[in-house]
Amino acid sequence: MTASTLSLEGVSRRFGGVLAVENVSFSVAPGEIVGLIGPNGAGKSTLVNLIAGLLRLTSGRILLGAADISTAEAPEIARAGIARTFQTVRLLKDESVLDNVAIGFHAQQKSPLLARLLALPAALAEVRATREQAFAILERFDMAGFAHVPAGALSYGHQRRVEMMRTLALRPNLILLDEPVAGMNDVEADALGRIFQGIAGEGIGILLIEHNMRFVMSLCGRINVLDSGRIIASGPPAQVRSDPAVVAAYLGA
């Protein structure tokens, strides 16, 4: 799958008389980590849901490369190569870490479910290959030693890693990260940040929605600041940090 730039052009979303997102435009190129910050209620999650196809636009358009995905449903968005994580960890807590990651490969499996249930040789070979691929991702995240541990028994930071590994198993070209380091200490957050940098280094674009300003400022090449549904600042971290509108609306004096 060829990586493409995500472009938002004048995106707006209205809920009744409330304009939750208003005329938002920005882009995320392959291999780029772009931040999206703002106070609670600014419209960040609404914007992510619009990109992911969980909400419909009121106006504007969303492009992935040259393809207009503004009206695409969530499964189409996923097949186009956009994956996302959520504010709360969503794992199969009683299943092993390896099985949780392997689930991410299921969309790419060619063997029908019946063939796998009947344990046909070709289907079994594909299942083995899938688990080998999943284990390779665990090794990359230094989690191979947890392969057979139930996901629910892990620390919060490690559960976040499992969620990230499962997202990578989808083979996306762009990832929407919704508050990935919420609840983590600095050591855990920095470890995950290095993983994100490695992912971006492979040409995968990342849109990072996060409240941890130290983390965002150290990781992102560009940052967009959303307030009351509108972009009030956009640019490199140093520029955004010193913007008077951003200081007044979000960062504080």
FIVO-696331 format. One record per residue (C-alpha): residue number from 1; x, y, z. Coordinates in pm, whole numbers. Each point is the difference from the previous one (the first is absolute). Example, Ala and Ser with C-alpha at 12.3 -4.5 7.8 and 13.67 -1.06 7.14 Angstrom:
<recs>
+------+--------+--------+--------+
: resi :     px :     py :     pz :
+------+--------+--------+--------+
:    1 :   1230 :   -450 :    780 :
:    2 :    137 :    344 :    -66 :
+------+--------+--------+--------+
</recs>
This chain:
<recs>
+------+--------+--------+--------+
: resi :     px :     py :     pz :
+------+--------+--------+--------+
:    1 :      0 :      0 :      0 :
:    2 :    148 :    332 :   -110 :
:    3 :      5 :    267 :    268 :
:    4 :   -195 :    316 :    -82 :
:    5 :    -44 :    342 :    157 :
:    6 :   -313 :     56 :    208 :
:    7 :   -150 :    342 :    -79 :
:    8 :   -288 :    173 :    177 :
:    9 :   -153 :    285 :   -198 :
:   10 :   -249 :    228 :    172 :
:   11 :   -141 :   -284 :    213 :
:   12 :   -305 :     89 :    210 :
:   13 :   -246 :   -198 :    210 :
:   14 :   -321 :    131 :    150 :
:   15 :   -209 :   -168 :    271 :
:   16 :   -335 :    177 :    -14 :
:   17 :     76 :    364 :     71 :
:   18 :    353 :    -70 :    128 :
:   19 :    294 :     26 :   -239 :
:   20 :    239 :   -253 :    161 :
:   21 :    265 :     24 :   -274 :
:   22 :     27 :    308 :   -219 :
:   23 :    198 :     38 :   -324 :
:   24 :    299 :   -212 :    107 :
:   25 :    282 :    -48 :   -251 :
:   26 :    335 :   -175 :     45 :
:   27 :    194 :   -297 :   -134 :
:   28 :    206 :   -297 :    119 :
:   29 :    264 :   -124 :   -244 :
:   30 :    155 :   -350 :     -4 :
:   31 :    266 :    -28 :    272 :
:   32 :   -118 :    316 :    176 :
:   33 :   -118 :     28 :    361 :
:   34 :   -255 :    281 :     28 :
:   35 :   -149 :    107 :    332 :
:   36 :   -359 :    102 :     68 :
:   37 :    -46 :    167 :    338 :
:   38 :   -258 :    213 :    175 :
:   39 :   -212 :     24 :    316 :
:   40 :   -270 :   -254 :     85 :
:   41 :   -302 :     54 :   -219 :
:   42 :    204 :    163 :   -277 :
:   43 :   -122 :   -255 :   -258 :
:   44 :    307 :   -226 :    -23 :
:   45 :   -184 :   -332 :     39 :
:   46 :   -274 :    116 :   -238 :
:   47 :    268 :     77 :   -259 :
:   48 :    161 :   -341 :     43 :
:   49 :   -339 :   -169 :    -39 :
:   50 :    -59 :    196 :   -321 :
:   51 :    333 :   -119 :   -142 :
:   52 :    -69 :   -359 :    110 :
:   53 :   -342 :     -3 :   -168 :
:   54 :   -198 :    -30 :    323 :
:   55 :   -166 :    339 :    -58 :
:   56 :   -110 :    176 :   -318 :
:   57 :    126 :    342 :   -103 :
:   58 :   -240 :    294 :    -13 :
:   59 :    228 :    171 :   -253 :
:   60 :    354 :    -13 :   -136 :
:   61 :    184 :   -311 :   -112 :
:   62 :    264 :   -250 :    109 :
:   63 :    252 :   -138 :   -247 :
:   64 :    242 :   -289 :     20 :
:   65 :    239 :     74 :   -282 :
:   66 :   -227 :     82 :   -293 :
:   67 :   -290 :   -209 :    131 :
:   68 :   -294 :    181 :    161 :
:   69 :    -94 :   -203 :    310 :
:   70 :   -245 :    256 :    142 :
:   71 :   -301 :   -232 :    -28 :
:   72 :    178 :   -333 :     53 :
:   73 :   -119 :   -230 :    278 :
:   74 :    235 :   -108 :    279 :
:   75 :     85 :   -343 :   -154 :
:   76 :     90 :    170 :   -329 :
:   77 :    221 :    248 :    186 :
:   78 :    179 :   -288 :    172 :
:   79 :     51 :   -182 :   -331 :
:   80 :    140 :    322 :   -147 :
:   81 :    279 :    -19 :    259 :
:   82 :   -115 :    224 :    287 :
:   83 :     10 :   -164 :    344 :
:   84 :    -75 :    150 :    340 :
:   85 :     39 :    -57 :    370 :
:   86 :   -249 :    115 :    263 :
:   87 :     19 :    199 :    324 :
:   88 :    -78 :   -318 :    195 :
:   89 :    190 :   -323 :    -66 :
:   90 :   -209 :   -254 :   -190 :
:   91 :    155 :   -344 :     34 :
:   92 :   -123 :   -356 :     46 :
:   93 :    116 :     -9 :    360 :
:   94 :    -26 :   -379 :     46 :
:   95 :    187 :    -81 :   -322 :
:   96 :    377 :     -9 :    -32 :
:   97 :    204 :    296 :   -119 :
:   98 :     94 :   -201 :   -310 :
:   99 :   -365 :    -72 :    -84 :
:  100 :    -94 :    365 :     48 :
:  101 :    264 :    107 :   -250 :
:  102 :    -80 :   -283 :   -243 :
:  103 :   -360 :    125 :    -22 :
:  104 :    130 :    300 :   -190 :
:  105 :    105 :   -224 :   -288 :
:  106 :   -339 :   -167 :    -43 :
:  107 :   -125 :    255 :   -253 :
:  108 :    283 :   -104 :   -232 :
:  109 :    -53 :   -375 :     31 :
:  110 :   -109 :   -169 :   -324 :
:  111 :   -121 :   -330 :    144 :
:  112 :   -376 :     -6 :     70 :
:  113 :   -111 :    -52 :    359 :
:  114 :   -139 :   -346 :    -80 :
:  115 :    339 :   -114 :   -131 :
:  116 :    163 :    112 :    324 :
:  117 :   -267 :   -173 :    209 :
:  118 :     52 :   -321 :   -198 :
:  119 :    378 :     33 :     48 :
:  120 :     72 :    -31 :   -371 :
:  121 :    376 :     -2 :    -71 :
:  122 :     10 :    331 :   -193 :
:  123 :   -205 :    172 :    271 :
:  124 :    221 :   -135 :    278 :
:  125 :    310 :    119 :   -183 :
:  126 :   -147 :    348 :    -23 :
:  127 :    -86 :      0 :    372 :
:  128 :    359 :   -101 :     83 :
:  129 :    136 :    275 :   -225 :
:  130 :   -229 :    253 :    167 :
:  131 :    120 :    -96 :    348 :
:  132 :    363 :     20 :   -117 :
:  133 :    -65 :    352 :   -131 :
:  134 :   -170 :     95 :    327 :
:  135 :    296 :   -134 :    199 :
:  136 :    239 :    205 :   -214 :
:  137 :   -193 :    315 :     98 :
:  138 :     25 :   -103 :    367 :
:  139 :    377 :    -31 :    -36 :
:  140 :     18 :    347 :   -152 :
:  141 :   -185 :    143 :    299 :
:  142 :    212 :   -198 :    250 :
:  143 :   -311 :   -193 :    101 :
:  144 :     92 :   -352 :   -114 :
:  145 :     27 :   -113 :    362 :
:  146 :   -368 :     88 :     49 :
:  147 :   -126 :   -194 :   -304 :
:  148 :   -206 :   -250 :    200 :
:  149 :   -102 :    229 :    286 :
:  150 :   -369 :    103 :     11 :
:  151 :    -23 :    360 :   -122 :
:  152 :   -206 :     97 :    304 :
:  153 :    287 :    -95 :    232 :
:  154 :    234 :    262 :   -147 :
:  155 :     71 :    347 :    135 :
:  156 :   -185 :    287 :   -162 :
:  157 :    309 :    106 :   -192 :
:  158 :     51 :   -349 :   -140 :
:  159 :   -367 :    -28 :    -92 :
:  160 :     42 :    317 :   -203 :
:  161 :    292 :   -166 :   -178 :
:  162 :   -217 :   -301 :    -85 :
:  163 :   -264 :    230 :   -145 :
:  164 :    267 :    172 :   -208 :
:  165 :    137 :   -333 :   -121 :
:  166 :   -346 :   -116 :   -105 :
:  167 :    -46 :    327 :   -190 :
:  168 :    329 :    -59 :   -185 :
:  169 :   -117 :   -351 :    -91 :
:  170 :   -268 :    169 :   -213 :
:  171 :    287 :    130 :   -216 :
:  172 :   -126 :    357 :     -8 :
:  173 :    159 :    291 :   -182 :
:  174 :   -142 :    249 :    251 :
:  175 :    -83 :    -37 :    370 :
:  176 :   -231 :    217 :    211 :
:  177 :    124 :    -10 :    360 :
:  178 :   -263 :    121 :    248 :
:  179 :    177 :     88 :    329 :
:  180 :    240 :   -297 :    -13 :
:  181 :    202 :     95 :    311 :
:  182 :   -288 :    103 :    226 :
:  183 :     68 :   -144 :    348 :
:  184 :    363 :    -84 :    -75 :
:  185 :    305 :    126 :    187 :
:  186 :    279 :    177 :   -190 :
:  187 :    212 :   -314 :    -36 :
:  188 :   -288 :   -198 :   -155 :
:  189 :    -99 :    292 :   -222 :
:  190 :    354 :     53 :   -126 :
:  191 :     35 :   -371 :    -83 :
:  192 :   -320 :     13 :   -203 :
:  193 :    115 :    323 :   -164 :
:  194 :    314 :   -173 :   -129 :
:  195 :   -222 :   -270 :   -149 :
:  196 :   -213 :    264 :   -173 :
:  197 :    314 :    158 :   -145 :
:  198 :    105 :   -340 :   -135 :
:  199 :   -342 :    -50 :   -158 :
:  200 :     14 :    343 :   -164 :
:  201 :    350 :    -85 :   -121 :
:  202 :   -156 :   -278 :   -208 :
:  203 :   -214 :    251 :   -187 :
:  204 :   -319 :    -34 :    206 :
:  205 :   -173 :    331 :     78 :
:  206 :   -120 :     63 :    357 :
:  207 :   -263 :    244 :    124 :
:  208 :     55 :     32 :    375 :
:  209 :   -282 :    127 :    224 :
:  210 :    143 :     47 :    347 :
:  211 :    -17 :    218 :    314 :
:  212 :    357 :    -73 :    114 :
:  213 :    170 :    316 :   -128 :
:  214 :    354 :   -115 :     78 :
:  215 :    -63 :   -311 :   -210 :
:  216 :   -165 :    186 :   -289 :
:  217 :    262 :    274 :    -17 :
:  218 :    287 :   -252 :     -7 :
:  219 :   -153 :   -233 :   -259 :
:  220 :   -190 :    204 :   -258 :
:  221 :    140 :    188 :   -294 :
:  222 :   -316 :    208 :    -29 :
:  223 :   -283 :     68 :    241 :
:  224 :   -357 :    115 :    -61 :
:  225 :   -189 :    161 :    287 :
:  226 :   -377 :    -39 :      9 :
:  227 :   -224 :    223 :    212 :
:  228 :   -380 :      2 :    -16 :
:  229 :     18 :   -202 :   -321 :
:  230 :    236 :    237 :   -183 :
:  231 :    374 :    -13 :    -71 :
:  232 :    150 :    300 :    183 :
:  233 :    366 :    -78 :    -67 :
:  234 :    208 :   -234 :   -213 :
:  235 :    375 :    -41 :    -39 :
:  236 :    319 :   -135 :    159 :
:  237 :     -7 :    -65 :    378 :
:  238 :    201 :    309 :     97 :
:  239 :   -226 :    226 :   -204 :
:  240 :   -318 :   -152 :    141 :
:  241 :    129 :      7 :    359 :
:  242 :     55 :    375 :    -15 :
:  243 :   -316 :     91 :   -194 :
:  244 :   -205 :    245 :    217 :
:  245 :   -330 :   -157 :   -110 :
:  246 :    121 :   -346 :    103 :
:  247 :    132 :    124 :    335 :
:  248 :   -332 :    171 :     73 :
:  249 :   -221 :   -291 :   -112 :
:  250 :    194 :   -301 :    116 :
:  251 :    356 :     15 :    134 :
:  252 :    -43 :    279 :    253 :
:  253 :    245 :    277 :     86 :
+------+--------+--------+--------+
</recs>
